[in-house]
Amino acid sequence: MSLFKKNPFGHSLFLKLWLIRIAGVLTHRRFKGFNDLQIHGSEIIKTLPESNVLFVSNHQTYFADVAAMLHVFNASLSGRNDSIKNVGYLWRPKLNIYFVAAKETMKSGLLPKILAYAGSISIERTWREKGKAVNKQVKMSDVSNITKALNDGWVITFPQGTTKPWKPIRRGTAHIIKKNKPVVVPIVIDGFRRSFDKKGIRIKKRGILQTMEIKQPLEIDYENDSMEKIVEQLEYAIEQHPSFLKVIPSSVLKSEEELNKKRQWRY
């Protein structure tokens, strides 16, 4: 690799390589040590094209979710199925993986700024700012940056735009899908909210079972499917459609903690 080669956002690939290696080593025990990450379906990762892949997932912490996915993706690409044992896969990680994150979150400290360089596509929220509800126009530069990232590689997005469960899918994700026609791969995670604080940096509890299920790519008719249909398909795929609440006995819905435990029993 050339020391001076850069990605489409002007970031040095050499620096990004070492940031991923160091951050990967520092975070590995959070998923294979302090806690146990059980993975399902990672063999799908090796079948995906080099670019224009969009991963959609539910969201539980700001940073731990993405860190776990980067571990799983790179481990799978190096031949490990449903396992992140032995961090040797970090020596040659895939460098064109990006994740969508709120701009205000990525400017909230030194670590977020480092993670931003390692692969975030920072966007301005149109519905919330500094903890308050707002109603802003979508910035076309944000949409263009996501398209640029898809053209270069893989993008991870959390279409609910919040770490709170059962919130609606943002239509912007459906717009990106219609516009770019990517391979859309759903991911369902659990256990991260119990393991870490909201930012996903501080370990809140040890010995927690974390799960990550990577599902088959969605079948989407990019030309004929409406935005509403794509949104509904995403809700079902990442198991955040309101109907999922109906199959859980009301006695279990006393708290978010109990709800997450109920979902975890399925694995």
N, C-alpha and C positions, 0 to 999 in steps of 0.2 A: 504493500500500500504506500502510495506517495505521501510524504509528510505534509504536502501542501494541498492535497485533494480536499474539496469541500462538497457538501451536499447542496441541494437547491436553495437552502435557506442561508447559505454562507457560513455554515459551521464546519470547522475542521474535523474531518473524519478521524484523524489520528488522535485528537484530543477527546472526541466522542468515544472512541474505542477504549481509551484508558478510564474515562469516567464510568462507562458501563462495567468494565472489569472490576474497578474498585468498589463501586456501589453494589455490584452483584455479590462480591465476596462479603461485604459488610452486612447485607440483608439476607444472605442464604439461610442462616440459622433461624430466622423468623418463620421460615416455612418448612425447614427440615432440621429441627432441633428443639427450640423452645415450643414450637407447635408442629403439628403434622398436617401437611397439605396432601389430600387425596385427589388425584387427577383422573379424569375419565375422558377418553376421546382424543388424546393428544396426537394420535397417529394421523388425524386429519390434517395437521399442520404441514406435514411433509408433502401433501398432495396439492397444496395451494400454489398459484402462480407467483412469480417474483414481485409483482406489483398489482395495484388496483384491488386490494383486499381490504374490506372494512369489517373489523370485529366490533360487535355490539354487545354490551353487557350491562347487567344491573350494577349498582355502585354502592359500596359500603364504607370506604375510606378514601381520602384524597389521593394518597400515594401508594399504600400497600397493595391495592388491587393491581395497579399497573406493574409494580415491581414483581409481583408473583407471576403475572402474564409474561413478562420478559424472560423470567427464569424458565417457565414452561415452554415457551416458543423456542428458545435457543437450545434447551435440552432436547426437545423433540427433533429439531433440525440436525442435531448431532447424533441421532440414533437412539435416544432414550424414550421409550414409550411409557407414558404415565408415571414418569419419575424425574426428579431433579437431583438424584444422588450424584455426588462427585461434581464439583463446580468446574471441571475441566472444559465444559462446553462454553464457558465465558471467555476462553482464550480467543476464539474466532466468532464473536456474536454477529448476528444480522444487524447491520448498522442503519438500514432504512426502515426501521419501525418507529412510528410516531404515535402520540396520543393527544387527544383533544382535552384541553383543560381551560378553566376560567382564568383570564389574565390577572385578575386581582389575587387569585390563589397563588399563582406562580411568581408573584412579586412580594410574597409575604415573609420572606426570610432567605438566608443564604442557601439552605438545602433545596428549597423549591427553585431557586435560580439555577442551581447546578443541574437539577433534574430537567429544567426547561431547556438547557443546552443539550442535554442528552437525548431530547426527542419530543418536547411538547409543542403542540400547535396552540398557542394562546389565543383565545377568542374572548370577545366582550359579551357577557350575558345580556340578553335583551329583556329578561323578565325579573332579574334581581341584581342589586348592586349594594355593597356594604351592608348586607343584612336586611335591606328594604326592597319591597316590590316596586318594580319600574316597568315601563312599557316603551322600549327603545327599538329603533329600526335595526335590522340585521346589517352589519357592515359587510359589504361585498368583498373587501380585502380578506376577511375571515374565511368566507366561502372559497375564495381563490386559493388561500393557503392550504385548505383541506384538499382541494383538487390537486394542487401541486404535490402534496405529500402522497396522495393516492397514485399519481403518475410515477412517483419515485419508488414507492414501496407499499407497506402495510400501515393502516391507521386503526388505532383503538379508540372507540368513543363510547360514552355512557349517555344514551339518548334521553334519559330522564333528567339529566342535568343537575342531579342532587343525590346525596347519599341516603336520603329518606326513602324507605320502600313504598311501593304502590302508588308513586306519583306518575302522572301521565307522561307519555313519550312526547318529546318536542318534535313538531312538524319539520323543523330544520333538517333533522336526520333523514326523513323521507325525501326531502328536496335534494339532498346530497346524493342519495341513492338513485333517484330519477335522473339526475344530471350526469353522474359519472358511471352509472351501471357497473358498480363493483361486485365482486364476489362477497356476499354478506354472510359472515360466520357468527352465530350467536354463542355467547358464553354465559353460563350461570354460576355465580360464586356464592359462597356462604361461609360463615364463621369468622370473617375478617372484622366485623363490627364488634364481636366479643373478644377478639384477640388484641385489637389495637384501639388507640384513641381515634377521634374523628379524623385527624390528619393522617393517621396510619404510620406515625413515626414512633410514638411511645408505646411500649408493650404493656397492655392493660392486664392481660391474663395469660398464663402459660398453660400448656397441655390441652389447648383447644383443637378440636378437629375442624380443619378448614377444608372446603371442597371447591373444586373447579371442574365444571363439565363443559367440554367443547363439543358443540353440536354440528351436524352436517350443514353445509351452506344452504341458505334459503332459496326456494324456487320463486323468483320474482319476474313478473312480466313488466319489464321496465317501461314499455310503451303504453300498455293498456291499464295496468293497475293504478288505481287512484291513490292519492296521498293518504286518504283515510284507511284504505285497505292495507297499505304498507305499514302504517302506524300500528294497526291492529295486529298484523303479522309479527311485528317486532315485539309487541306486548306479550303475545303468547310465547314467542321464541325465548325471551329472557325471563319468562315466568313472572311477569308483573301485570298481567291482565287481571281486572277485578274478579273474574270468574274463579281464579285460583283461591281467593278468600272463601268462596262458598263451599269448597270441598273440605274445609277445615272446621271441625266442631267449634261452636262459639265459646265453649268452655276453655278452649286453648288460646283464644284471642284476648286474654286478659292483659298481656303486655307484649311489646315487640320482642323481648327476649324469648318468651315462650313460643311465639310465632316462628322465629328463626330456628328454634330447636325442632319444631315440628317439620319444617322444610328439610332440615338436615337428616332426619330419620329416613328420608327417601333414598339416600345414597347407601 
